[in-house]
Amino acid sequence: MEVVFIILLNLIPVFLFVVLPFFLSWVFGNWHQGRIINRLAAEEMALNNSGAGHPVSNLSKPSQATDIETSMLVMSSVSVGPSWWQMMLGGWKNFFGGRIESYDKMLGYGRRKVLHDMRVQALQQGFDEIINVRVETSMVTKKSQRDDKTAGYEFIAYGTAIKYSRS
């Protein structure tokens, strides 16, 4: 009985300093990411339901053969980072091989966010369409003495906003 008690006492610090932080990261990371993804989905739905068609495409030519009144470069950027839990799962997948699915939610959010923000920016300035859209993704790493760690990702979206002549 005494041996079991000593073993349990030795496991308490392991639980507090190893298991609990990753568990809390999983709980609060999922809660936070779910909240910001739901907020973005609501903003996207409100914009789509507002009647503002505002197409965004990666084509280099406008969708209409009408004269263009004005054009302008529009861009948006956002930086997102994984939780401890996602970094731990990504490290395991990196070691054993395979697709790192733990980052998918974060990467999808980053892409959607920059495209949405760019669309809102063009709409607020009275443009009809965004063409030649590009989304760039860069990995931000934290270099330590042992190895590189992914600290986050930066997304930059840019395109040409055009306004058609109203003649």
Secondary structure per residue as TSV (DSSP state, phi and psi in degrees):
chain	resnum	aa	ss	phi	psi
A	1	M	-	360.0	-40.5
A	2	E	H	-66.4	-36.0
A	3	V	H	-65.7	-41.0
A	4	V	H	-64.0	-41.1
A	5	F	H	-63.2	-42.7
A	6	I	H	-65.0	-41.3
A	7	I	H	-63.9	-43.1
A	8	L	H	-63.9	-39.7
A	9	L	H	-63.2	-35.6
A	10	N	H	-74.8	-24.3
A	11	L	H	-82.0	-19.2
A	12	I	H	-60.4	-49.3
A	13	P	H	-62.2	-36.4
A	14	V	H	-61.8	-44.5
A	15	F	I	-64.0	-47.4
A	16	L	I	-65.4	-38.0
A	17	F	I	-102.7	-11.3
A	18	V	I	-118.0	-57.7
A	19	V	I	-75.2	-47.5
A	20	L	H	-60.9	-45.2
A	21	P	H	-59.6	-40.8
A	22	F	H	-69.4	-37.7
A	23	F	H	-63.6	-45.9
A	24	L	H	-64.7	-36.9
A	25	S	H	-62.6	-40.7
A	26	W	H	-63.7	-46.5
A	27	V	H	-65.7	-56.1
A	28	F	H	-73.6	-31.8
A	29	G	H	-63.8	-46.7
A	30	N	H	-64.3	-39.9
A	31	W	H	-63.7	-48.9
A	32	H	H	-65.8	-48.0
A	33	Q	H	-63.7	-39.1
A	34	G	H	-62.0	-39.6
A	35	R	H	-65.0	-46.1
A	36	I	H	-73.3	-31.2
A	37	I	H	-68.3	-40.7
A	38	N	H	-65.5	-37.9
A	39	R	H	-64.1	-43.1
A	40	L	H	-64.2	-42.5
A	41	A	H	-61.0	-38.9
A	42	A	H	-66.6	-40.9
A	43	E	H	-64.7	-42.1
A	44	E	H	-63.8	-42.1
A	45	M	H	-65.4	-42.7
A	46	A	H	-62.3	-40.1
A	47	L	H	-67.3	-42.3
A	48	N	H	-66.6	-36.2
A	49	N	H	-80.1	-10.4
A	50	S	T	-76.0	-8.3
A	51	G	T	90.2	-1.3
A	52	A	-	-82.4	101.1
A	53	G	-	-62.3	-53.8
A	54	H	-	38.0	71.7
A	55	P	-	-67.9	147.2
A	56	V	B	-125.1	126.0
A	57	S	-	-145.0	160.6
A	58	N	-	-96.0	8.2
A	59	L	-	-71.5	148.3
A	60	S	S	-88.3	-8.3
A	61	K	S	-115.7	145.9
A	62	P	-	-62.0	154.5
A	63	S	S	-77.8	-19.4
A	64	Q	S	-111.3	150.5
A	65	A	-	-92.2	17.9
A	66	T	S	-81.2	163.1
A	67	D	-	-68.2	147.3
A	68	I	E	-100.3	127.2
A	69	E	E	-78.2	-48.1
A	70	T	E	-155.1	161.0
A	71	S	E	-144.0	161.3
A	72	M	E	-161.0	149.0
A	73	L	E	-76.8	128.8
A	74	V	E	-119.9	144.4
A	75	M	E	-151.9	159.7
A	76	S	E	-149.5	151.7
A	77	S	E	-145.1	154.1
A	78	V	E	-153.1	147.5
A	79	S	E	-115.7	132.7
A	80	V	E	-130.7	153.1
A	81	G	-	-136.9	150.9
A	82	P	-	-78.3	157.3
A	83	S	-	-79.2	170.4
A	84	W	H	-57.8	-42.0
A	85	W	H	-60.3	-46.2
A	86	Q	H	-65.0	-37.8
A	87	M	H	-66.3	-38.5
A	88	M	H	-65.3	-46.8
A	89	L	H	-63.3	-38.9
A	90	G	H	-64.3	-37.2
A	91	G	H	-65.0	-42.0
A	92	W	H	-62.5	-46.4
A	93	K	H	-63.9	-37.7
A	94	N	H	-64.5	-39.2
A	95	F	H	-70.2	-47.0
A	96	F	H	-86.8	-15.6
A	97	G	-	92.7	157.0
A	98	G	S	117.8	175.5
A	99	R	-	-73.8	134.6
A	100	I	-	-89.9	86.3
A	101	E	G	-75.8	-16.6
A	102	S	G	-68.3	-20.0
A	103	Y	G	-92.1	-8.8
A	104	D	H	-58.4	-43.6
A	105	K	H	-61.6	-43.9
A	106	M	H	-67.7	-42.5
A	107	L	H	-68.4	-40.3
A	108	G	H	-62.6	-40.6
A	109	Y	H	-62.4	-45.0
A	110	G	H	-59.5	-45.4
A	111	R	H	-63.7	-47.1
A	112	R	H	-63.4	-39.7
A	113	K	H	-64.4	-46.3
A	114	V	H	-68.0	-38.1
A	115	L	H	-66.7	-40.2
A	116	H	H	-64.7	-47.4
A	117	D	H	-62.5	-39.1
A	118	M	H	-66.1	-40.3
A	119	R	H	-63.5	-43.6
A	120	V	H	-63.4	-42.7
A	121	Q	H	-59.9	-46.4
A	122	A	H	-66.0	-39.7
A	123	L	H	-65.0	-42.4
A	124	Q	H	-64.0	-27.9
A	125	Q	T	-93.6	6.1
A	126	G	T	84.9	18.9
A	127	F	-	-86.1	155.0
A	128	D	-	-96.4	-28.1
A	129	E	E	-156.5	152.3
A	130	I	E	-119.5	124.3
A	131	I	E	-118.6	168.4
A	132	N	E	56.0	43.0
A	133	V	E	-76.9	136.0
A	134	R	E	-131.0	141.8
A	135	V	E	-121.5	120.3
A	136	E	E	-105.4	139.5
A	137	T	E	-124.2	129.0
A	138	S	E	-125.6	141.8
A	139	M	E	-90.9	128.2
A	140	V	E	-98.7	121.7
A	141	T	E	-114.8	157.7
A	142	K	E	-115.0	114.9
A	143	K	E	-87.7	127.7
A	144	S	-	-119.3	178.8
A	145	Q	S	-66.8	-31.8
A	146	R	S	-87.5	-47.3
A	147	D	-	-162.6	175.8
A	148	D	E	-88.4	142.6
A	149	K	E	-122.9	138.4
A	150	T	E	-74.4	120.2
A	151	A	E	-98.4	-21.3
A	152	G	E	169.5	-178.0
A	153	Y	E	-131.8	142.4
A	154	E	E	-113.2	133.5
A	155	F	E	-116.2	132.2
A	156	I	E	-128.4	125.9
A	157	A	E	-117.1	137.6
A	158	Y	E	-145.9	155.0
A	159	G	E	-168.9	177.4
A	160	T	E	-103.3	114.8
A	161	A	E	-85.9	132.7
A	162	I	E	-125.5	147.7
A	163	K	E	-122.0	124.5
A	164	Y	E	-81.1	149.8
A	165	S	-	-66.1	142.0
A	166	R	-	-103.1	44.2
A	167	S	-	-90.5	360.0
